[in-house]
């Protein structure tokens, strides 16, 4: 049983960590905060369901197509809405309110397009359970874990090894100096929003078969991913992963050995304690001015 619990904790923790990465990317690149990441996951799940179930596309094609669309959506939001607000001299709080409005719009779009009922994602694998070293494991859980880890590793190498990733980090640290060196800062900021939405949408596709697809599915995931990013040190890419895994393990083992009724209460109570004791998070990330 412990092995199954660990796999489940790693899976849900990786989901939180990947969505939390999006929060951190946006914050690092622009000093802004988006509260729509959970609903980006929800829209990604519905798009994946549409491509895979209704259009009968292969799952990998549905996943990649969803991620491409979500990347474009993130770019549009940053370039059209966020940039326009900032050019008009809007304070940061108005950008945050804008992302809350986007979240509401996405939920209503989902309700209009797909309805309010829980929709079942067709099975991805022929077998509902696979046996590995004597343990019965759900293949969709392993898929979600594998996709999350792959995205994290790919993002790490993209941000640290690629020229564009280096430009993104430079633009986030000092936009004026980066611009003087020829880096297109607006494009790097748009790309950070696009990548954040792409990660959320992609993980939404792979958790759809596990949780089902419904309008409010992203709300609690988004909150816990945000909390995980805060615990790790808001804006720290690796902190978001650690914080997400922390939440995954806490809620999984609390549900298994104590009670599932209070798993969220205990998880967020720990968050409050961490914020009081370590306000800069586990990785001691400093607040951007």
Secondary structure, DSSP 8 states (H G I E B T S, - for coil): -HHHHHHHHHHHHHHHHHHHHHHHHHHHHHS---S-HHHHHHHHHHHHHIIIIIS---HHHHHHHHHHHHHHHHHHIIIIIIHHHHHTT--HHHHHHHHHHHHHHHHHHHHHHH-SS-B----SSS-S-EEETTEEE-HHHHHHHHHHHHHHHHHHHHHHHSHHHHHHHHHHH-HHHHHHTT--HHHHHHHHHHHHHHHHHHHHHHHHHHH-B-TTHHHHHHHHHHHHHHHH-TT-HHHHHHHHHHHHHHHHHHHHHT-STTHHHHHHHHHHHHHHH-TTTTTT-----
